[in-house]
């Protein structure tokens, strides 16, 4: 079931090969392991995609794609999972990460008073950035490992259920 569901919604390798915007990747995009839907490639894709979705950085999708290629994970799934953090979910996610980082560093929470100026950014970068990134690294690592393990366990459970079903059908 998870395999059929993913095949239905993820683009096929042929569709991706036809995208002219990805021609700069050359033969890498044609690597079949990046498109396989199996327990290991999907679990690695969840690990990578979920990890990058909790890291406040530009070009999260590009970073996720590069790591998916490097670790032979399912490429489209790793890139899609980054969108867990989208413009709607980013503020609460990153605020939680900041609060966690500030708590871990025993720092008081700063009042939120954003000013889109270079002076404000340079003034507050370390005060906000260090707790934010510490909290983000912790949340990203815990969430990614948890997602990896859950995918592994759910996939195995589904395979066992299918084996039992087939064994029961053979007996009748």
C-alpha positions as CSV (number, residue, x, y, z in Angstrom):
1,X,0.0,0.0,0.0
2,X,2.6,2.7,0.9
3,X,4.5,1.8,-2.3
4,X,1.4,2.2,-4.5
5,X,0.4,5.4,-2.8
6,X,3.9,6.9,-3.3
7,X,4.1,5.8,-6.9
8,X,0.7,7.5,-7.6
9,X,1.8,10.9,-6.3
10,X,5.5,11.1,-7.0
11,X,6.8,12.0,-10.4
12,X,8.2,9.3,-12.6
13,X,11.8,9.2,-13.6
14,X,10.8,9.8,-17.2
15,X,8.9,13.0,-16.2
16,X,11.9,14.3,-14.3
17,X,14.3,13.5,-17.2
18,X,12.1,15.7,-19.4
19,X,12.4,18.7,-17.1
20,X,14.8,21.0,-18.7
21,X,15.5,22.9,-15.5
22,X,17.2,19.7,-14.1
23,X,19.5,19.2,-17.1
24,X,22.4,20.6,-15.2
25,X,22.4,17.5,-13.0
26,X,23.2,15.3,-16.1
27,X,23.2,11.6,-15.6
28,X,22.7,11.8,-11.8
29,X,19.0,12.3,-12.2
30,X,18.9,9.0,-14.2
31,X,20.3,7.0,-11.4
32,X,17.6,4.4,-10.8
33,X,18.3,4.1,-7.0
34,X,17.1,7.7,-6.6
35,X,13.7,6.6,-7.8
36,X,13.2,3.2,-6.1
37,X,10.5,3.0,-3.6
38,X,11.7,0.5,-1.0
39,X,12.0,0.5,2.7
40,X,15.6,1.7,2.8
41,X,15.4,4.5,0.2
42,X,12.1,5.8,1.6
43,X,13.4,5.7,5.2
44,X,16.5,7.6,4.2
45,X,14.4,10.1,2.3
46,X,12.4,10.7,5.5
47,X,15.5,11.1,7.5
48,X,16.9,13.7,5.1
49,X,13.7,15.6,4.3
50,X,12.5,15.8,7.8
51,X,16.0,16.9,9.0
52,X,16.3,19.7,6.5
53,X,12.7,20.9,7.1
54,X,13.6,21.9,10.7
55,X,16.8,23.8,9.8
56,X,16.4,27.5,9.1
57,X,18.4,28.0,6.0
58,X,17.8,29.1,2.4
59,X,17.6,26.5,-0.3
60,X,16.4,23.6,1.9
61,X,15.1,21.7,-1.1
62,X,18.5,21.9,-2.9
63,X,20.3,20.7,0.2
64,X,17.8,17.9,0.7
65,X,18.2,16.9,-3.0
66,X,22.0,16.8,-2.7
67,X,22.0,14.7,0.4
68,X,19.4,12.4,-1.2
69,X,21.7,11.9,-4.1
70,X,24.7,11.4,-1.8
71,X,22.9,8.8,0.4
72,X,21.0,7.1,-2.3
73,X,17.6,8.1,-0.9
74,X,14.4,8.5,-2.8
75,X,15.0,11.9,-4.4
76,X,11.5,13.3,-4.9
77,X,10.3,12.2,-1.5
78,X,13.3,13.8,0.3
79,X,12.6,17.1,-1.6
80,X,8.9,17.0,-0.9
81,X,9.3,16.4,2.8
82,X,11.1,19.7,3.2
83,X,7.8,21.4,2.7
84,X,6.7,20.3,6.1
85,X,8.1,23.7,7.0
86,X,6.3,26.1,4.7
87,X,5.4,29.8,5.0
88,X,2.5,28.8,7.3
89,X,4.3,26.4,9.6
90,X,7.7,28.0,9.7
91,X,7.0,30.7,12.4
92,X,5.7,28.2,15.0
93,X,8.4,25.6,14.2
94,X,11.2,28.1,14.4
95,X,9.8,29.8,17.4
96,X,9.6,26.5,19.2
97,X,13.2,25.7,18.1
98,X,14.3,29.1,19.4
99,X,12.6,28.5,22.8
100,X,14.1,25.1,23.1
101,X,17.6,26.4,22.3
102,X,17.2,29.3,24.7
103,X,16.1,26.9,27.4
104,X,19.0,24.6,26.7
105,X,21.4,27.5,27.0
106,X,19.6,28.9,30.1
107,X,19.0,32.2,28.2
108,X,15.9,34.4,28.7
109,X,13.5,34.6,25.8
110,X,13.8,37.9,23.9
111,X,10.7,39.9,23.1
112,X,9.8,39.6,19.5
113,X,10.3,43.0,17.9
114,X,11.3,42.5,14.3
115,X,12.6,45.3,12.3
116,X,13.7,44.6,8.7
117,X,16.9,46.5,8.9
118,X,20.5,45.5,8.7
119,X,21.2,47.1,12.1
120,X,18.5,45.0,13.8
121,X,19.8,41.8,12.1
122,X,23.4,42.5,13.1
123,X,22.4,43.4,16.6
124,X,20.2,40.4,17.2
125,X,21.9,37.7,15.1
126,X,23.9,36.1,17.8
127,X,21.2,36.6,20.5
128,X,18.6,34.9,18.4
129,X,20.7,32.8,16.0
130,X,22.6,30.7,18.5
131,X,19.5,29.4,20.4
132,X,17.6,29.1,17.2
133,X,20.2,26.9,15.5
134,X,20.9,24.8,18.6
135,X,17.2,24.1,19.1
136,X,16.8,23.5,15.4
137,X,19.6,21.0,15.3
138,X,18.2,19.1,18.3
139,X,14.6,19.1,16.9
140,X,15.8,18.2,13.4
141,X,17.9,15.3,14.6
142,X,15.3,13.9,17.0
143,X,12.5,14.3,14.5
144,X,14.5,12.8,11.6
145,X,15.6,9.8,13.6
146,X,12.1,9.2,14.8
147,X,10.7,9.5,11.2
148,X,13.4,7.1,10.0
149,X,12.5,4.5,12.7
150,X,8.8,4.9,12.2
151,X,9.1,4.3,8.4
152,X,11.3,1.3,9.0
153,X,8.8,-0.2,11.6
154,X,5.7,0.6,9.6
155,X,7.2,-0.9,6.4
156,X,8.2,-4.1,8.2
157,X,4.8,-4.4,9.8
158,X,3.1,-4.1,6.4
159,X,5.4,-6.7,4.9
160,X,4.7,-9.1,7.7
161,X,1.0,-8.5,7.4
162,X,1.3,-9.3,3.6
163,X,3.2,-12.4,4.3
164,X,0.6,-13.6,6.8
165,X,-2.1,-12.9,4.4
166,X,-0.4,-14.8,1.6
167,X,0.3,-17.7,3.9
168,X,-3.3,-17.8,5.0
169,X,-4.5,-17.8,1.3
170,X,-2.2,-20.7,0.4
171,X,-3.6,-22.8,3.3
172,X,-7.2,-22.4,2.0
